[in-house]
């Protein structure tokens, strides 16, 4: 997994420009996207802030809400100019603008460490809660279907 080509490797999610020259010292290649936007290379101190998975999710690689580095089902945290932000909210605001007062940012992909703004949606708390409940109910129904098929010996709909 790598940072998506054409996006700044500092983790800001902004698009980089195409290099006009090859410069081995700077790591640029003519007519290829640059790794950083001017001035952003100083922001990166320990490696990519997110990695892109097979689903297009930008999986946060920094610290998470439990204080550890990108583990489990927690939310990413980052610091900018002395302030701490939830990573998914920060990326959403950088690309889509301010989050309306009192709104939550919902992960349409269901991965809480994803910071891809295209996978995030601002919604009222009750809508976010309902979307989460629907997801859990869908999972419960899928398990019932699997158990039913296992009990009858019918594996025609099984993913095995």
MIKOL-534099 format. One record per residue (C-alpha): residue in one letter; z, y, x. Coordinates in steps of 0.5 Angstrom, whole numbers, padded with zeros to 4 digits, always signed. Example, Ala and Ser with C-alpha at 12.3 -4.5 7.8 and 13.67 -1.06 7.14 Angstrom:
<recs>
a+0016-0009+0025
s+0014-0002+0027
</recs>
This chain:
<recs>
x+0000+0000+0000
x-0002+0007+0002
x-0002+0014+0000
x-0008+0015-0004
x-0014+0018+0000
x-0015+0026-0001
x-0007+0027-0003
x-0003+0030+0002
x+0002+0025+0006
x+0008+0030+0005
x+0009+0027-0002
x+0007+0034-0006
x+0002+0030-0009
x-0003+0036-0008
x-0011+0035-0006
x-0013+0036+0001
x-0019+0039+0004
x-0025+0035+0007
x-0025+0036+0015
x-0030+0039+0018
x-0029+0037+0025
x-0027+0030+0028
x-0020+0032+0032
x-0017+0026+0035
x-0010+0030+0037
x-0010+0032+0030
x-0012+0025+0027
x-0018+0028+0023
x-0025+0025+0022
x-0031+0029+0020
x-0032+0029+0012
x-0026+0025+0011
x-0020+0028+0007
x-0015+0031+0011
x-0008+0028+0011
x-0004+0034+0010
x-0005+0041+0007
x-0004+0046+0012
x+0003+0047+0014
x+0006+0041+0010
x+0006+0036+0016
x+0013+0039+0018
x+0015+0037+0011
x+0014+0029+0013
x+0020+0027+0017
x+0021+0019+0016
x+0014+0017+0013
x+0010+0017+0007
x+0015+0019+0001
x+0011+0015-0004
x+0006+0009-0004
x+0001+0007-0009
x+0001+0000-0012
x-0004-0004-0015
x-0003+0000-0022
x-0004+0006-0019
x+0004+0008-0019
x+0006+0012-0014
x+0013+0009-0012
x+0018+0013-0009
x+0020+0011-0002
x+0026+0016-0001
x+0033+0016-0004
x+0034+0014-0011
x+0040+0016-0016
x+0044+0010-0013
x+0044+0013-0006
x+0040+0008-0003
x+0033+0008-0001
x+0028+0006-0007
x+0031+0000-0009
x+0032-0003-0017
x+0031+0001-0023
x+0033+0008-0021
x+0030+0015-0021
x+0028+0018-0014
x+0032+0024-0012
x+0029+0029-0007
x+0031+0036-0004
x+0027+0042-0003
x+0030+0049-0001
x+0037+0046-0001
x+0036+0044-0008
x+0036+0037-0011
x+0031+0034-0016
x+0029+0028-0020
x+0023+0026-0016
x+0019+0024-0022
x+0021+0031-0026
x+0019+0035-0019
x+0012+0032-0019
x+0011+0033-0026
x+0013+0040-0026
x+0008+0041-0019
x+0002+0038-0023
x+0003+0040-0030
x+0008+0046-0031
x+0015+0047-0033
x+0018+0041-0037
x+0020+0044-0044
x+0028+0046-0045
x+0031+0039-0047
x+0026+0035-0046
x+0026+0028-0042
x+0020+0026-0038
x+0018+0019-0040
x+0015+0014-0035
x+0009+0011-0039
x+0008+0006-0034
x+0015+0003-0035
x+0017+0004-0027
x+0023+0009-0026
x+0021+0010-0019
x+0014+0012-0020
x+0012+0019-0019
x+0005+0019-0021
x+0004+0025-0026
x-0001+0022-0030
x+0004+0016-0031
x+0009+0022-0034
x+0010+0025-0040
x+0015+0030-0043
x+0018+0028-0050
x+0024+0030-0054
x+0030+0025-0052
x+0029+0021-0059
x+0022+0020-0058
x+0024+0017-0051
x+0029+0013-0053
x+0025+0010-0059
x+0019+0009-0053
x+0024+0005-0049
x+0027+0001-0055
x+0020-0001-0057
x+0019-0003-0050
x+0025-0008-0050
x+0023-0010-0057
x+0016-0012-0055
x+0019-0016-0049
x+0024-0020-0054
x+0018-0022-0058
x+0014-0024-0052
x+0020-0028-0050
x+0021-0031-0057
x+0013-0033-0057
x+0014-0036-0051
x+0020-0040-0053
x+0016-0042-0059
x+0010-0045-0056
x+0015-0048-0051
x+0018-0052-0056
x+0012-0054-0060
x+0008-0056-0054
x+0003-0051-0055
x+0001-0048-0049
x-0006-0045-0051
x-0004-0038-0051
x+0001-0039-0045
x-0001-0035-0039
x+0001-0041-0034
</recs>
